[in-house]
Amino acid sequence: MIVEVFESEKSLGERAAEIMAAQLKEKPDSVLGLATGSSPLPLYQALVEMYQRGEVDFKDAASFNLDEYVGLDRDNPQSYYYFMQDNLFKYVNMPQERIHVPYGMAENIEEELRAYDKAIEEAGGIDIQVLGIGGNGHIAFNEPAESFSRGTGIIDLTEDTINANKRFFESADQVPRQALSMGIKNIMHARKIILIATGEAKAKAVYQMINGVIAPSCPATALQMHQNVIVLLDQAAAKLL
Ligand code: F6R
């Protein structure tokens, strides 16, 4: 793992955007794996600015988001589909038909999960995957567990995650209890990974991810086995390193 530490979220975001833009320049039809939440926001903002300056082009790219809440429709402002439109896609030229987010209202969830994995495979796999990390060491919504998850699955969110994410809802009661999420296997198959973590609340999980024993009790430790991971941190998240 390569670890880089930044003075500000802005400079961190610009570095992450530079990596994404280099990927798109080298392979314009890259398949991007994308995350939601606070961590990637500086990246998305920097990418929008680069796009406005004509420095990055999404016209041949495709994207697959990591996860989505079960039971929220795409026009719900708390859904991850909506988040992605609002923070990235409405500003750039990624073709809508090549944007993929698991569908949390699917009538047949099992079918949706299988179709998502198949679509990733048919697109040629993920070239570059953006990740955040939960304070409990989760990546995507792969919560601490007894074994590493495989393909896209349905996940029961832990109380930790519900509490961490209630800031986006009116109250903790309104946070959905389940999500659809890519599995650790999907993430490990990405050719390159950028993990972004900011703030002191992530310091312990970041330390564990880099130095801990590889174990599903801290799902992010799986990344120690990946050959091409760049970890971008602010000083608070890097505090224990
Ligand atoms: C989001 C996701 C989650 C978040 C993590 C950190 O798509 O997969 O794993 O990356 O919960 O969230 P933030 O960035 O909001 O602290």
Residues whose N, C-alpha, C, O or C-beta is under 5 A from the ligand:
A	BS01	F6R	A35 T36 G37 S38 S39 P40 L66 D67 L131 G132 I133 G134 H138 I139 A140 F141
